[in-house]
Amino acid sequence: MTHHVILGAGPAGVIAAETIRKHAPNDRITLVGDEAEPPYSRMAIPYLLIGNIDERGTYLRKNDQHFEQMCVEQVHARAVSIDSKAKTIQLDNGQALKFDKLLIATGSRPVRPPIPGMDSPQVHPCWTLEDARAIMALAKPGARVVQMGAGFIGCIIMEALAARGVTLSVVEMGDRMVPRMMGPVAGNMIRDWCEAKGVQVFTSAKVEAIVPNGSDNPGLLSKLASAVGMGDEPTDAPVTVRLSTGQKIPADLVISATGVKPNIDFLKDSGVTCLQGVLTDEHLQTNVPGIYAAGDCAEAFDKVSGTTIVSAIQPNAAEQARVAALNMVGQTATLKGVTQINVLDTLGLISTSFGNWQGVPGGDQVSLTAQGHHLSLQFKDDVLVGCNSVGWTDHVGVMRGLVEGQVHLGEWKDKLKQDPTKLMDAYLACAQGQGAWTGAADTRRR
């Protein structure tokens, strides 16, 4: 009987376990997760913060006996090392697991910036249910909240915080909001929108220190404040956040949303090749036969960019898990590619990013900015390889279809350069005849 071990109990791990069980009803499956709660979706945490759902609403499977009924063994622990030759995993609870097939689906973890004061009880990431509980206890209406980071995840968190009625300040190191998803024009449009909604936004700024304002050891606090250039201004806030620009912001809560990285440190000396993430082939298998990876920790081939990438979005995690699981049970399945899509709702403003939105060497581009809307198209030869939009919702499905389908536009490229809003016409004229992705029209109707 083959023993499948899955490291990680997020969406990728759960879908892999279910897929293996469906196709190998008699195999042994062990699902290893390092959190006390049942498997849940991190993407649901903002909805928990807003109050649209309770904690149970974040659970990936609502039936308490779901995994027991599937005969999936659950282990609450964290992998600390893997011996790929001996096919053994060492866990932090002292247990050692033997495996025949292994799926690494350990996801990402928050990046913790080296800032004085990060250990203060008012500072939290927004990554786990435990984090969410701490944030909800502090983010009461009127609370002063400083958020470090205005990337994709940061903007989703910001939406939830704003809905809680806090006074919000956002600090972003980049020269614009969502710098890894948006160009300068689009990113600054999002900033202007947020400021009009009452959010204070600081770009090209760093948090240099988070200084407590009251303690049983005032001498120590005075020394820390002096070291980071803080004065003695009185404030009733628990902490003061000092920026590189000189501003000092009193805060009841500080959110750290400065990015994430694949959770793969335990693979050191395992023999499994890692670059940015765990490097996989088109079957999601690593360089070690029998060991696979999926989800936010996996680095897979993207046909649009022609490179391997880590794309930490849930649709990718689900598809990679399905493909990996099928191969683990002996069925040949191939990953068609990695989807580079980001659709973001920032306080009611919809923005999108697809493919190589920055453009490619030797490529062409066209952009249109008017009346609070922005559209940027990037071409390589006569193929749309990437695009950005702000406030333009009619063509989201079409943009995805043209980019992912690598549709040859022919004469429509010049027509789009004259009028970028003709995307649907270009899709109807070119895509369907080339057998490209056909979900665009469906997306438009939703």
N, C-alpha and C positions, 0 to 999 in steps of 0.2 A: 504494500500500500504506500503510495507516494505521500510524503509529508510536505505540504506547502506552508511556508512561513511568510507572513506579510507583516512588514515593519511599518507601522503607521495606520491609524484608525480614522483617518479623514475620508473624504469622498473617494479618493483613488483606492485606498485600502478596502473600503466597504464594497465598492463595485467589483474589485478584483475577487474578493471572497465570494460574492454572489455568483459571479461568472464561472469561477472554478467549480463551485458546488453544482451549478446547473449542468456542466459538461462532464464532471467527474464525481458522481454521487457518492462514491465509496472512498474517495481520497480523504486524508486527514488535513484539516486546515487550522492554523493557529494565527490569530490576529492580535498583534502586539500594539498597544496604545499606552502612552505615558500620562494620560490625564484620567482623573477619577470619574468624570462624567461618561455617559454613553457616547458613542461616536456622534459628532455634531459638525455642523458647517460653520466655519469662521465667517463666511460671507453673510450669515444670518445675524451676526452680532450687532451690526448697526440697527437692524429692525428691533432687536431686543432693547437697545438703548433708547430708541424712539418710543417704545412701548407698544408697538404693533403686535408683538408676540411675547410669550413668556419663555423661560429657559427651555421648556419642553418643545417649544416651537423651533428651536435650533437643531433638535435631534434629527439625524439623517433617516432614522427608521423609528416610527412612533410605537411599534409593538415592543414591549419590554422583553418578550421572549424570542424576538426575531432571530438573533444569532444562535441561541440555544436550539431553536427549532431547525435551524440550518445545520446543526452539529458543527458549529464553528467555535473552537476554544478561544476564549479571550484571556489575554495576559496583560495585567497593568504593570508595565515596566518600560524602561528605556534601554535601547541597545547601546552598549559602550564599546564593543569591538566585534569584528567578524573575522573568522579564520576561513577563508574561502576554500582552502585545500582540505581542511578537516570538515568543512560544511557545518560549522558551529558558530553560534551567536552567543556572546556573553552579555547578560542583562545586568542592570544596576541593582537588582534585587538578589544577586548572587546566583541566579538560575542560568544554566547553559542550555540552549536549544539546538538540537540537531535538525537539519533540513535536507530535503532532496531538491526542492525548488524554492527559491527565495525571491520575493518582490520587495524592493526598497521603495517605500512610499511615505517617507518621513517628512515631506513637506518643507516648509521654510520656517525660519525663526526671525524675530525682530532684531535689527541691528541696534546695538546699544552704544550711543556715542560717548566718548570719554570726556564728559562734562562734569565739573565739580558740582556736587549736590544731587546727582542722579539717584542717589540712594534715599533721598527724602521720601517720606510716606505719601506726599502729595504727587509724586511722579509715577506715572504708569504707562506702559504700552497698551495697545488695544488689540490683543491677539487671542486671548483665551476667555473662557467664561469667568474664570477667576478675576481676570483683568476687568471684565465688564461689570462684575459686582462692585469692585472697588470704585470704578468710574461713576456708576449710578449713585453710590453713596455720597460722592463729592459734587457731582454735576447737578446741583439743584438749581431751580430757576433763579437767575441773578448771580450765580457763582461766576467768579472771574477765572476763565480758563485760557491757558496758553497752549497752543498745539505746535509742536516742532515737526515740520514737514508738510508740504502741500503737493505731494505726489498723488497718484491714483488712489491708493489706500487712504492717504491723509484726507483727500476730498470726500471720500465716502464717510469717514469718521466725522468730519466737519459737518456734514449734512445732519448726522444724528445728534451731534452736540447742539447745533443751532435749534433743532426741534425741541430740545429740552429747556430752551429759554435761558441759556447762559450768555454771559458777556464774553465774546470769543475773540482772541487774537491769534493769528497764524503766522508762523515764522518759517520762511523757506530760503535755503542757501542759494538756490538757483536764481537767475535773473527774472524768472516768471513762474507762475503756478504750473503744475504738472509738466515739468521740464522734460521728462522722458517720454511724454506722449504728445506734447504740443510745441509748435514753433513759437517764436516771440510774439507775433500778432495774436495768435489764438490764446496763448497763455496769459497775456496781459488783458485780453478781453474777459477772461474768466476772473482775473483779479478785480477788474473794474466792477464786474457784476456782483462779486462777493462784498466788496466795499459798499456798494449801493444797497445791499441787503443788511448792512450793519456789522459786518465782520471786518475787524482791523487786520490788514495784511501787510507784512513786512517781507519784501523780497530782497535778494542779495544781502541777506543778514544771517548771522549765526547766533545761537544761544551760547554764551561764553560761561555762564554760571547760573546756578539755581541756589539762592542763599536763603536759609531759614530765617524767620523773623521772630525768634523767641525760643528759648531753650533753658534747660536747667544748667547749662554751661555757657553763660553769656560771654565769657572770655574767649572761648573757642570760636563762637560765632563772630565776635569782633575781629578775631585774627583772620578767619575765612573771608569775611567781608572786606577787610583791608587788602588781603592778598589778591582779590579779584576786582578791586577798585570800586567797591560799593560804599556809599556814604552812610550817614546815620538818619536818613529821611524816615520819619515815623510812618508806619502803615499797619493796618489791622489784618493784612493778608498773611497767611502762614508762610509764604515764600515770596521772594522777589526774583524775577527772571531778568538777567542782564544780557543785552544784545551787543553784538560787535559794532552796531551803529551808535551805541551810547544810550539807547533807551533802556529804561528800567520799568518793568511791568509787574505790578502786584498780582499774585495768583493764588487761588484756592486749590487749583488742580492744574497739573502740567501733563499733557499727553505727548508721548514720544512716538512719532509716526515717521521716523527717518529712514524707512526702508526695511527690506527683509533680505535674507540670503538663504540658499539651500541648506537644509539641516543635515550635513553630511560629514561632520568632523569625525564621527565614530568610524568612518571608513579608512582612516589613515592606516597604512601598512596592511590593508586587507587584500591588496592585489587588484581591487576594482578601480578602474581608471576614472578619475574625476577631473573635469576642467572647471567650468563655472558650476556645473551640476554633475550628476552621475551620467557619464557618456553612454549612449545607447545606440543600437542599430535600428533598422526599420521595423524589427520585431520587438523592440524595447528591451532586447537582451544586452547586457554589458559585455565587456571583453572576457568575462568569466562565464563559461557555459553553465546554464541553470540559474544564473542570477540576473534578475530583471529590475527595471526601475520605471516608475511612473509618477506623474504629478509634478508638484512644484520643485522637487529635488532632481528631476530628470532633465537631461540635456539631449534634445532630439533634433532631427534634421527638419529644417523649414524650407520647403521647396520654393517659396517666394523670394527669400533672401539668399538662398543657396548656401546657408551655413547652419551649424547646430546652434540652438538657442534654448534657454530656459524661459518658458512662457507660463507664468504663474496665474493662469485663469482656470476656473473650474471646468468649463467644457473640455479643455485639453486634458486635465487630470482624468476626467471620466473616460474619454476615448483611449487615452494611453493605458489606463487600467484594464479596459476591455481587451485591447489588443495583447497586452502582456499576459493576461490571464489565459487567453485562448492558446497562446504559444506555450505557456507553462503546462497545459494539459495535452500538448501534442498536436494541436491544430495549428496550421500555418495561417497567420494573420499578419497583415502589413499596415503600418501607420501611413496614412496618405500624406500627412504633413502636420505641421504645427500651426495652429490658428493664431495669428497676431491681431487680435481685435480688442479694443477697449472702447466701451460705450459708458459714458460717465454722466450722471445727473448731479450737478453742483447747484444746490439751492434752486432747482427748477430750470437751470440752463443745461441743455443737452449738448455734449461734445463727443466726438468720435475720433478714433485713430485706427488706421488699418495698414498693415504691411510696412514697407519702407517709407514712412511718412516724411522722413528727412530728405528723401531723394537718393539717387545713386549717381556715382561718377559718370559723367557723360550723358546724363539723362536730361529730360526737359521737364518744365513745371509751369503751372498756371495757377493763379490764385485770384480770388474775388472777395472783397470785404465791403459790405454795405449794410446799413441799417441794423447794426448789432449782430450781423451774420458773417461768417467767414467760411470759405471753402478753398482748400488747397489740394491740387492734384499733381502727382509725381509720375512721370513716364520713363520707361526704358524702351527705346525704339517705339513701337506702336502698342505697347502693353502698359496698362495702369498698374504700377507696382506699389503705390502707397497713396494715402490721402488723409487729410484732417478736415474736420468740420466743427463749427461752433454755431449752435442755434439752427442747424439745418437738419431737420429730422425726416424729410420726405424720402431721402435717397440712401438711408443707412444700409438697407438690404442690398441695394444695387451696388454700392461701393464695395461691400464685402464680396458680392458675386464676381465683380469685374477683377478685383485684386486676387482673390483666391483661385478663380478660374483661369487666371493668366490669359485673359481674352485678347486676341489680336484685334485691334480696333480699326486698322486700315485708315481710310479717309476720315473716320470718326475721331481720330486723335486730333486732327486740325480743327474739326468742328468743336470739340471740347475745349481746345485752347482758345477759341473765339468766344465760347459761352459754356463755362464749366457746369452750368445748371442743367445741361442736356443729357445728364447721366442715364436717365431711364430710357430715353430714345436710343442712346448708344448701346445700352444693354439689349434692348429688344432687337436692334438691327444686327448685332454681332454675336452676342453670347450664346443664344439658344442654338444657332446653327453650328456652333463649335462644340456642343455637348458640355458646356461649362456648368458650373454650379447653378442650380435652378431654384434656390430658395429665395432669390431676391424679390420676386413678385409676391411671394407669400409673406415675406417680412414687411413689405410695403402695406399689405392689407391689414396687418395686425394693429 
